[in-house]
Amino acid sequence: MEDEVTPSEEESIIEVPVDPKVEEFYSGAYRRISRGILVLALVATPVLAWRFGWKFGAGFLAGCVAAYANFAWLKSAVYGMVDKMAAGRQAPSGAALMFRFFWRYIFIALLAYVIFRGSSHAVYGFCAGLFVPIAAAMCEGMYEAVTAIRNRF
């Protein structure tokens, strides 16, 4: 039976200082992901339109626009809530929070409905376009990992 080691009250937590260069690098993730979404959309749209047809390409571009708008709205909603909590102000009403949260999904559903009414083939492109932020975030994760390994932070 092994003795369990419990920290004594005299031990303190050691705080490690954060390098400002590292902090600046990681704080740029949103900007890099936003650019990644735009670059992936602009590069992939003509290729997909050429390969699968203009309706698919148009649907893909519409999905990219909806996904980018959703990404930006999510950021502003999170920053708004954090600012309110940090400032100690009263949180917005539950109905307002629910509306802001679900408005993004209502917008995407309405856009998908309009596209579906025009062409069922474009819906596939639209759904593919909704995944562009995920691809951009994955690229950002790989970039951060490689940079951290190179710079040893």
C-alpha positions, -999 to 999 in steps of 0.1 A, spaced: 0 0 0 15 33 -11 13 64 10 -6 92 -6 12 125 -8 -9 154 2 3 189 -3 9 208 29 -7 241 37 28 257 36 33 248 -1 23 275 -25 13 275 -61 42 286 -83 31 312 -109 49 310 -142 52 344 -160 37 345 -194 60 356 -222 44 386 -240 54 373 -274 36 340 -267 5 358 -255 5 381 -286 9 350 -308 -20 331 -293 -43 362 -291 -41 364 -329 -59 331 -334 -93 347 -342 -78 369 -368 -59 340 -384 -90 317 -384 -111 345 -400 -85 349 -427 -84 312 -432 -121 310 -437 -119 337 -464 -89 321 -481 -105 286 -481 -137 300 -494 -121 319 -522 -98 291 -532 -123 262 -530 -153 279 -546 -141 281 -582 -126 246 -579 -158 231 -566 -179 250 -591 -157 237 -619 -159 201 -606 -195 199 -594 -213 227 -613 -221 263 -607 -251 255 -585 -229 235 -561 -203 263 -561 -229 290 -554 -243 269 -526 -208 264 -512 -201 301 -513 -234 309 -495 -225 283 -469 -192 299 -464 -208 333 -460 -233 320 -435 -206 302 -416 -184 333 -415 -213 354 -402 -221 327 -376 -184 327 -365 -183 365 -361 -217 366 -343 -205 339 -319 -174 359 -311 -193 391 -304 -218 372 -283 -191 356 -262 -172 389 -258 -204 407 -248 -212 382 -221 -176 382 -208 -176 420 -207 -208 421 -188 -197 395 -163 -163 411 -158 -178 446 -153 -203 431 -128 -233 444 -146 -266 426 -147 -268 399 -173 -293 404 -202 -327 388 -199 -331 351 -207 -353 359 -237 -327 382 -252 -300 356 -248 -321 329 -263 -330 351 -292 -293 360 -299 -283 324 -296 -310 309 -318 -310 337 -344 -278 323 -358 -294 289 -364 -327 304 -377 -306 325 -402 -288 294 -415 -320 274 -417 -338 301 -436 -308 304 -460 -307 267 -465 -345 267 -472 -342 294 -498 -313 275 -515 -332 242 -513 -362 258 -530 -339 269 -559 -318 237 -563 -314 206 -543 -278 202 -556 -269 236 -542 -279 224 -507 -250 199 -507 -226 228 -515 -242 249 -488 -237 222 -462 -201 217 -473 -195 255 -469 -207 254 -434 -177 232 -425 -151 258 -437 -146 273 -402 -138 239 -389 -112 234 -416 -98 269 -409 -96 261 -371 -78 228 -379 -53 247 -400 -49 272 -371 -43 243 -346 -16 228 -368 0 262 -373 1 268 -336 15 234 -329 43 238 -354 51 273 -342 52 262 -306 75 233 -315 98 256 -335 99 284 -309 98 261 -279 69 276 -262 
